[in-house]
Amino acid sequence: ARAHRGLDEVQQASAEFAARWSMPAGQAAFLLLLFLPPVKDFTLSLVLQFGGPGPGMTIDRSVVKFAMMLGFIGVVMLQAIATVVFNVIWWKSKQ
């Protein structure tokens, strides 16, 4: 609320709309991207290049931590993109 003090009513409504819908949209986008074979192949190859022993082998904890960090970063990035997109959608709908 303190960050929105200098904004007018339309800007506040835009920020609230974007904040409300960006988290579920970013999470859903990440989930849908994981179903695409090129994205799955890319993430698997990235994790295996980091230090995975190969398919069917036991992996080290650092590889699991890297994979989880990669997923978390992906979700946060898509949430940030969704915030911008929903902010633009709000502004375009009010013009």
Residue pairs with C-beta under 8 A, 6 or more apart in sequence:
4 11
4 12
4 15
4 16
7 15
10 94
13 90
14 87
14 90
14 91
14 94
15 87
17 86
17 87
17 90
18 82
18 83
18 84
18 86
18 87
18 90
19 83
21 82
21 86
22 79
22 80
22 82
22 83
22 85
22 86
23 79
23 82
25 78
25 79
25 82
25 85
25 86
26 75
26 76
26 78
26 79
26 80
26 81
26 82
26 83
27 75
27 78
27 79
29 78
29 82
30 71
30 74
30 75
30 78
33 39
33 74
33 78
34 40
34 43
43 67
43 70
46 70
47 63
47 66
47 67
47 70
48 54
50 62
50 63
50 66
51 59
51 60
51 62
51 63
51 66
52 59
52 63
53 59
53 60
